[in-house]
């Protein structure tokens, strides 16, 4: 069997301990960031026609326009609201500052232990998408970058020849009701604007579904092929003509309807990054299907086959909570699932591994 030749590089004791520490500290950071987001904008008392009112300034998350609304005349109630808001905002800012500094120290430890996996630019892009509240809510990571979520969840590493990448694919789900909740410092309320947070040199190429940086890093926005393919549906995150427009690709509807998978990975600088990707079992079936397509580039087919083998072995040997279940893969044609099934039939000896 194929699995006889698969050995996983596992995290050693120090790395495993610090990975758990990173998870805990990352959750603290996320909680602090979530609390802080509730205090965006400002609150002041201002006079209008000789009467003081409590005014709340905030940024519309969709348009980025600053808006203001009155919370009522100045009285005992509004003074209490103002005091609680001020106190809460200061406390949230303090908690976020502490959590951020803690993550910085943790990142230094992670770098020293050689734990970084996700390419820095890819991690920045994923964080920008996540910060706009789109990750897992209309966009998810597919292709090679999804491997970092799978290996992190199992505490192992895939070989570099199947994880090396200079691009990232984002799967766009036009069925989702997306709202780009970009922060105030984002000039463009578009996916392209989010990419520019990661690298200001990103620009759309002649292929409207793709952006490229000055260093040649590519971002592709892709979506499932519809039947008929000219069926009218949303094709961009923002609806702006200048934004990336998803290209239709056959076979992606299977991913669109498969369960999602979420895990924290660590980037090249040692910082955590949340990745939402397709279920690894769906990843295997789709990659195996791609590897059998005669119209696909031979080099890509070989890489597809290798990625399918490694992820299938990972699921079978390190993810007992994700057994091979055709019901989970019901979005795929039965014949496609059956052809990939042997990849999951890994003998116990295939769990052989070595420490770093």
N, C-alpha and C positions, 0 to 999 in steps of 0.2 A: 504493500500500500504506500501511497505518497507520504503518509504521516510518519513512516519509519525514518525519514530523512529530516524531520523537522525538530529542531531544538530551540527552546525559547531562552533568551538571556533574561535572567530575573534580576530584580533589584536586590542589592545586598542589604544587610541589616541596617546600616546607617541610612541608606537611601529610603528603605521602607519606612523607617521611623520618621524621617523628615518629610516624606510624602504625606503621611497621616497628619503631621503637624501643619503642613501647607494646606491641606483640605480644611482643617479646623479654623485656621486663621483666615482663609479665603472666605469661609462662611460668615465669620465675624465681620469681615470687610463688606461683604454683600449686604448683610443686615444693616450695617451702618450707612451704606450708600442708599439703600432703600428708604431708610428713615429720613435721610437728608433730602431725598427727592420730594418728600412731602412738604418741605419748607422752602422750595424754590421761590424766587421772587422776594418781595418785601412787604412790610405792613407799616403804615404811618397814619398819624392823625393830621388832617388838613382841613382848613376852613373853606366853606362854600357858602356864599351869601350870608356871612356872619355866623354860621353854625359849623362846629367842628364835627367831622365824620371820620370814621375809621376806614381807610382805603387799603385794599389789597392789590399790589402790583404782581403780575405774573406773565410768563411767556406762553403764548399759545403753542403747544407742542407740535402742531402740524404746520402752521404758517411761520412760526418764529416771531410773530408780531407781539410787542409788549401791550398788554391790556390791563385795565384797572376796573375794579368793582367796589362798590360801597358795602360795608358790613353794618352800617347803621350809625346813628348819632353817638357822640361821645357820652357815655354814661358808665355806671358801675359795671354793666355787663361787657361793653366793648373794651373797657380798660382791662378787664380780666382776660378777655380774648387776646388783646395785644400783649399783655405780660406773659401769658402762657406761650404764645407764638415766639416771642423774643427769647424766652428761656429755652424753649424746645429747639429753636434753630441753633442757638449757641451750643447746647449740649450735643446736638447731632453733628455739628461741625467738629467739636472736640473729639467725639467718638470716631468719626471718619479719619481725622488726622492721626489719631493713635493707631487705628487699624491699618492705615496706609503705611505708616512708618514700620509697623510690625511686619507687614508684607515685604517691605524693602530689605529688612534684616534677614527675613526668611529666604528671599531671593538670593542674597549673597551666599548663604549656606548651601542652597540648591546648586548654585554655580560651582562652588568649591567641590561638591560631590559629583559633578558632571551629570546632573539630572535633566538638563534642558533638552527638549525634543522638538517642539513645534517651532518652525522657522519664525524669526522675529516679525517679519512683515506679515506673514499669515496670521500670527497671533494678534497683531494690531488690527487687522481687518476684522477678524472674528469679534474682538472686543468692541470695535466701533458698531458693528451690526447688533451686538448684544446690548450695548448702551442705548441704542435707539429702539430697544424693545421689539426687535424683529427676529432675533434668533429663536428658532423653534416656534415662531408665530407668523410664518409666511416664508421664512428663509431657513435653510439648514445646510450644513456642510456635507458635500458628497465627494467622491473621488479619493485620491490619496490622503488628503488631510484628515479624513475620517479615521484613518488607521491610528492616529495619535490618541483618539478617544478610546478605542478598543484596547490598545496595549496598556494605557494608563489604568483602565478599570481592572485589568487583570494583574497589574504589577509586573509586567514583562516588557521586553522590547523586541520589535520586529527588526530584521536586518535592514541596513541602510539602503540596499539596492531596491527595496520595494517601497521605501518611504521618502526617498529623495524626490523633491518636487520644486518647480519654479512657478507654480500657478496654484490657483484655488478655484474650485467650482462651487457656486452657490445655487442650490435648487430652489426655484421660486414656485410657490403654491398660489396660483391666482384665485383659488377658492377662499383663501383666508381674508378676513377683514382687517387689513393692516393699517396701522397708523404710525408713521415715522415720528417717534418721540425724541427727536434730536435735541441735544443740549443747546444752550444759548450761543455757544461759541462756534457753531457750525454755520458757515456762510450759506451753503446750499442745502435746502431741504430735499435732498435726493440721495440715492444710493451712491452716486458718483461723489457727492459731497462727503459722505461718510468715508469713502475710500481715501479722500484727500486728507482726512484726519490721520490716517495711517501713513500716508506719503503724499505730500502736496503735488508731486509730479504726475500723479495718476491723471490720465485723460482717456476719453473714449476713442477707440480705434475706428477704422472704416467699417468694421463689423460692429454694428450697434449694440450687440450683446456683450461686448468685451471692452475692458479697460486695461491699460498698460502703464507701468511706471518707467521712469528714465532708465532704471536698471534692468528693464525687460521682464519684470514680474507681471504675470497675467491674471486677470480676474474675469471669469466667465459667468454670466447669469443665464441659467438654463431652466427649461420647464418641459413638462411632458408633451409629447405629440398628441394632438387631439384628433378625434374622428368626427367630422372631417377636419383636416389640418387647418382649414381657413375659418374655423369656428371663432367667432368674435369673443374675446375675453381680455381682461387686464393683462398687460405685458410688462409693466414696470412698477416699481415700488411707489414712485411719487406721481406718476402721470405726466411729468414734465417732458417735453419733446427732447430735451438735451440729456435726459437720464438714460441709463442702460435699459435696453429692451430685451427681455428674455427670448432666447431662440428655442424653438421646439426640437426635441430630440426623442427618438423612438425608444421605448422601454422605460422611460422615467416615471410613467404613471404607476408602475409597480412600486417604486420607491415612495411616491407621493402618498400611497395608501397603506404602506407598511408602517409598523410601530416606529416611534422615534427612540433614540438612545442618547443619553446625556452622561457626560463624564468630565471631570476636571483633569486637564493635562498641564504640563509645565513647558514654558517656552524657552528659547535659547538663552534668555537673560535670567532665567530662574523664577519668573513670575507665573502664577497660575492663570489659566484661561479656560473658560467654560465652553465646551463644544457640544453642539446638538447635531447628531448625524442619524442616518438610517439604522435600524436594528442590524447588528452584525450578521445575522442569518440572512437577511434580505441583501446585504452587501455581497455576501458570498454567492448567492444565487444569481444576482445581476452580473457580477464580474465573470462568473463562469459562463453565463450566456454570451457576454461580450467576447470572451476568449474563443468562442466557437463560431463567431460570425465571419464568413469568408470575405466580406467586404471591408473588414477592419484591417488597419495597418498591422503587419506581422509583428513588429516590435511591441506595439501596444497590446496585441493579443497575448504575447508571451508574458508581459507584465500583468495583464488582467488575470491570467491563469495562476501566476505566482501569488498574487494578492489574494485570490480566492482560496488557494490551498492553505496559506498561512492563517487567514482569518478563520477558516473552517476548523483548523486544528486548534486554534486558540479557543474557540467556542466549545469544542468537544472536550478539551483537557483542562480549561481554566474557568469556564463559565457554566457550572452545573445548573445555574438558575435559568439558563437559556437553552433548553433541550431542542433538538431538531423537531419541529412541530409543523406539519403542513398547514394546520389551521392558521397559524401565525402568518404563513406565507401565502394565504389564499388570494392575495392581490396578484400573484404571479400565475401564469398558465401552469396547469398541472404537469405538463410534459417538461417544462423548464425546471420546475422544482425537483422532479424525479431524476433528471440528468445530473443535478448538483448533489443529490443525496449521498452518494458514495464518499464525497469529500468529508462529510461529518462522521463517517464510520472510522474513528481513530482508535487503535488499540491502546490499552493503558500504558504500554511502554513508550508511547510517543510523548509522554509528559517529561521525558528526560530534559534537564535544564542545567545551567551552570551559573554560578555567581559571578558578579563583575569583579 
